[in-house]
Amino acid sequence: MGLNQKTHANLILGSRILLSVLFLLSAVAKLYPSPTFALTTFEVKQLLPMGFSESMAVYFSRTLIGCELALGILLLQPHYFKRLVLPMSFLILFVFSAHLTYEILASGNSGNCGCFGALLPMTPLQALIKNIIAMGIIGYVFKAVDISKDKFNFSFVMALTFASILAIYLVAPMEAKAPIPVQQIEEEEEGDVTDATLNDQAAGVVLNTELQNDTNPKSENTAQLVEKVLEPTPKSSGFEMYFKGIDKGKKILCFFAPGCDHCQETAKELTQLKKTQPNFPKIKIIFMNEEAEKIPEFFEIAGSSYPHQIIDIGTFWKVLGNTKDTPGVLYLWNGNIMKEYDGINERKFVKSEFQKLVNKKYEDWK
C-alpha cells in the first residue's frame, strides 16, 4: 500500500531539511574553532596534497565553503530546485566521494577527512558512507518532486550564492603571511657539543678523554684514558633555521598550539621529566600563531618556560607534516630523529616510554 499524499509530502520536506542541515553543518564545521585556523588547516592538510597551489587553495577553500553554505539554504527554497539545486548538491557529493575513494585506496582509512573540519572528525570511510547515504536521499527527493513546482528566479539563486561566498571571505579574510620566523625567544645553551666533538662524531663516536701531553701514540696510559661512546652520526634535521645548535647532541623539539589542552599537558609532562633527570635534553618549542596570546598561560600550566618560535599556521603544518597533528614531539640526537610523536591517538606522546628512550644508549637502538 502506497503512502498517502500528506505522508509523502512530509517525507520530502524532512529529506530536504536533513540535506540542508548536512550542507550547513559541513560549511560551519570547516570554520571551527576559528575561521583562519580552520581554513588554513583545511588548505594545508586537504587541498595542497591534492595538487592545489598555495595561492589557489586560499580561494578554493573559501569558495567551496561558500557554495556549501548556499546549497544548505537553497535546498529549502523552490527556485530552480529540481533543475539546478538538487543536481549541484549531488555533483558536489559525488566529487567528494570520488576523492575519498581514491584516498582510501591510496593511503588507507586513517586520519580526519576534513568534511566536518575539527568539529566532527571523520575517517575517509565514514565520510564516504555519509556521502553515499546523502546522495541516495537526493535521488529520492529528485524522483519524488514535481519539476513543475520549480520557480524561475535565477537572480535570487545567484545572489544568494554570491552572498554566501562573500560572507565566508569576510569571516575569514586572506592574510598576508608574516616573515618566518614571526617571533623567536631563544636562550643561551650550555654544554652543547663543540665543533671538535662533531668531527669525532662523524666517525660514529665521541671521544671522552683527558689526554695528557704524551708524544708516544702507543702509550698505554694514553690508551686507557680514551673512552669511546657511541652516538649517531651527525646530520641536518632541517630545523637549524629555527633553533641554532639543535642538531648538536640530544634535543627535544615540540610542535604546540598555545590553546591546545593536549599540548599543555604534554609540555607539563616534559617539565616533570626534566625536573627528575639532571641531563634531560634541552626542550625547544615551535608554536603556531593561533591564539599566540595564550603562550604565557601555556608556560604557567607547563610549569616552566622554554625557548620558542611562533610561526604562521600554514608553515607550522608544513614543518610538522600535513598528515600529522598536535601535540608533536621529536626526540633529536645529533640531528637524527630518534622518536616522533604526534596527535592524541596511536602516535601520541607517552611519558613513561619517553623517559626510557632518553636514557637509552645508542648501541641499544640498533
BAZAFI-64727 format. One record per residue (C-alpha): x, y, z. Coordinates in pm, whole numbers, padded with zeros to 5 digits, always signed. Layout:
! residues N
XYZ
...
! end
This chain:
! residues 366
+00000+00000+00000
+00144+00335-00106
+00199+00635+00116
-00077+00889+00137
-00015+01232-00004
+00046+01402+00332
+00299+01143+00448
+00473+01161+00111
+00496+01540+00138
+00631+01517+00491
+00899+01270+00383
+01011+01503+00106
+01017+01801+00343
+01206+01603+00607
+01458+01489+00348
+01513+01845+00229
+01566+01967+00585
+01810+01683+00653
+02011+01763+00340
+02006+02132+00426
+02141+02065+00774
+02411+01841+00626
+02541+02113+00394
+02510+02391+00652
+02690+02185+00913
+02964+02097+00665
+03019+02468+00592
+03011+02588+00953
+03223+02299+01086
+03505+02387+00845
+03531+02722+01026
+03574+02567+01373
+03737+02654+01613
+03830+02977+01436
+03792+03062+01065
+04158+03143+00991
+04296+02841+01177
+04034+02601+01038
+04066+02718+00677
+04446+02718+00680
+04444+02367+00826
+04194+02255+00562
+04408+02403+00285
+04736+02251+00407
+04603+01909+00503
+04340+01856+00235
+04392+02082-00067
+04770+02105-00104
+04812+01723-00107
+04553+01717-00387
+04777+01934-00604
+04639+02281-00535
+04892+02561-00524
+04903+02774-00210
+04763+03078-00390
+04478+02879-00545
+04396+02688-00225
+04304+03001-00028
+04045+03098-00290
+03913+02748-00349
+03859+02673+00021
+03652+02987+00078
+03455+02948-00244
+03383+02581-00171
+03255+02653+00179
+03050+02943+00046
+02887+02710-00207
+02811+02454+00067
+02651+02731+00272
+02447+02845-00029
+02327+02492-00109
+02222+02445+00251
+01990+02743+00214
+01880+02676-00144
+01764+02325-00055
+01481+02486+00143
+01352+02717-00133
+01167+02649-00465
+01368+02840-00728
+01538+02604-00975
+01516+02339-00705
+01492+02028-00926
+01660+02178-01231
+01973+02310-01060
+01993+02284-00677
+01947+01908-00647
+02187+01822-00935
+02454+02056-00794
+02413+01906-00447
+02453+01556-00592
+02754+01663-00801
+02947+01813-00511
+02889+01500-00301
+02988+01278-00594
+03317+01467-00639
+03390+01444-00266
+03310+01072-00274
+03541+01009-00569
+03824+01181-00384
+03752+00987-00063
+03754+00658-00255
+04091+00742-00406
+04227+00845-00065
+04114+00519+00095
+04271+00311-00183
+04594+00513-00186
+04652+00586+00181
+04411+00373+00379
+04128+00466+00611
+04312+00687+00858
+04308+01046+00977
+04039+01311+00958
+03896+01359+00610
+03808+01722+00689
+03444+01702+00576
+03330+01845+00908
+03663+02001+00999
+03785+01960+01357
+03431+01987+01494
+03329+01633+01394
+03636+01432+01287
+03555+01152+01043
+03765+00889+00874
+03751+00879+00493
+03534+00564+00504
+03285+00720+00744
+03264+01028+00525
+03218+00815+00213
+02929+00625+00372
+02774+00954+00481
+02800+01091+00126
+02651+00778-00031
+02352+00798+00204
+02311+01169+00127
+02327+01103-00248
+02061+00836-00204
+01836+01090-00028
+01896+01340-00306
+01798+01073-00559
+01477+01003-00368
+01385+01372-00349
+01470+01424-00717
+01240+01139-00817
+00963+01244-00579
+00933+01616-00650
+00743+01756-00946
+00957+01969-01175
+00655+02184-01248
+00679+02311-00889
+01008+02481-00971
+01009+02859-00973
+01238+03055-01203
+01401+03345-01020
+01757+03274-01127
+01875+03612-00998
+01771+03507-00647
+01968+03183-00671
+02282+03358-00795
+02253+03647-00548
+02222+03406-00256
+02519+03202-00380
+02744+03505-00422
+02632+03645-00086
+02721+03316+00083
+03065+03306-00078
+03127+03671+00011
+03026+03601+00372
+03299+03337+00401
+03559+03577+00259
+03452+03837+00514
+03452+03594+00806
+03791+03451+00709
+03981+03722+00520
+04301+03621+00348
+04601+03746+00539
+04945+03829+00410
+05198+03587+00554
+05434+03735+00809
+05807+03673+00768
+05921+03341+00909
+06002+03326+01193
+05739+03564+01324
+05882+03564+01674
+06174+03395+01837
+06260+03372+02205
+06590+03192+02246
+06826+03134+02532
+07195+03058+02558
+07263+02689+02562
+07517+02548+02799
+07706+02227+02749
+07631+02191+02379
+07858+01966+02180
+08153+02152+02029
+08257+02155+01666
+08560+01946+01759
+08335+01685+01911
+08125+01684+01594
+08431+01590+01393
+08471+01285+01614
+08101+01206+01585
+08134+01198+01207
+08319+00874+01259
+08031+00744+01468
+08190+00801+01812
+08254+01072+02070
+08594+01062+02239
+08562+01148+02608
+08918+01187+02736
+09161+01400+02930
+09472+01328+02726
+09799+01436+02879
+10088+01569+02672
+10232+01242+02556
+10430+01222+02236
+10416+00844+02223
+10091+00746+02038
+10127+00390+02165
+10145+00494+02529
+09942+00254+02742
+09846+00534+02981
+09701+00738+02696
+09510+00441+02558
+09350+00379+02893
+09218+00737+02906
+09027+00710+02580
+08667+00605+02615
+08455+00557+02309
+08090+00649+02347
+07878+00556+02050
+07644+00823+01916
+07454+00861+01589
+07642+01020+01303
+07556+01393+01285
+07315+01502+01015
+07100+01801+00935
+06749+01777+01077
+06629+02080+00881
+06537+02266+01200
+06856+02474+01234
+06671+02766+01076
+06450+02773+01383
+06699+02694+01660
+07073+02728+01625
+07258+02426+01759
+06954+02198+01763
+07149+01936+01566
+07415+01911+01837
+07362+01644+02097
+07023+01546+02235
+06734+01787+02190
+06354+01778+02216
+06159+01976+01957
+05787+02026+02023
+05510+02146+01795
+05232+02300+02002
+04920+02512+01965
+04907+02755+02262
+04539+02690+02335
+04556+02311+02292
+04481+02123+02616
+04671+01816+02498
+04974+02029+02410
+04968+02191+02754
+04953+01850+02922
+05242+01718+02711
+05453+02023+02800
+05368+01968+03166
+05482+01604+03146
+05808+01707+02977
+05870+01957+03257
+05815+01684+03515
+06069+01461+03340
+06315+01749+03315
+06296+01812+03691
+06370+01449+03775
+06658+01399+03529
+06962+01632+03550
+07083+01554+03197
+06742+01577+03033
+06768+01710+02674
+06705+02079+02607
+06343+02149+02510
+06253+02380+02219
+05903+02469+02106
+05754+02583+01776
+05413+02740+01830
+05155+02815+01563
+05035+03175+01580
+04675+03076+01651
+04592+03213+01999
+04953+03323+02047
+04839+03550+02330
+04790+03235+02539
+05160+03145+02539
+05228+03297+02886
+04935+03094+03023
+05069+02788+02838
+05403+02812+03021
+05229+02861+03354
+05043+02534+03300
+05360+02362+03174
+05545+02466+03490
+05838+02618+03302
+05913+02839+03002
+06123+02725+02707
+06293+02875+02402
+06027+02905+02135
+05928+03040+01799
+05590+03144+01668
+05519+03076+01300
+05211+03111+01084
+04961+02826+01075
+05032+02716+00719
+05407+02695+00773
+05352+02519+01106
+05159+02234+00942
+05417+02202+00664
+05706+02180+00910
+05525+01932+01137
+05381+01740+00842
+05035+01788+00693
+04931+01432+00783
+05026+01483+01148
+04860+01662+01436
+04937+01839+01761
+05088+01782+02007
+05403+01691+01815
+05723+01588+01992
+06053+01500+01822
+06347+01344+02004
+06660+01452+01816
+07013+01322+01862
+07283+01487+01654
+07010+01590+01411
+06873+01237+01378
+06503+01192+01458
+06517+00905+01705
+06148+00912+01800
+05846+01106+01680
+05508+01154+01846
+05202+01336+01715
+04831+01367+01783
+04627+01207+02059
+04571+00860+01918
+04807+00573+01841
+05109+00803+01791
+05052+01017+02100
+05326+01116+02344
+05372+00862+02624
+05563+00994+02926
+05679+00657+03064
+05805+00540+02725
+05986+00866+02656
+06161+00857+02993
+06320+00527+02894
+06411+00648+02545
+06616+00949+02655
+06825+00726+02881
+06875+00461+02618
+07228+00408+02487
+07281+00445+02115
+07400+00088+02072
+07069-00029+02216
+06878+00147+01935
+07028-00079+01673
! end
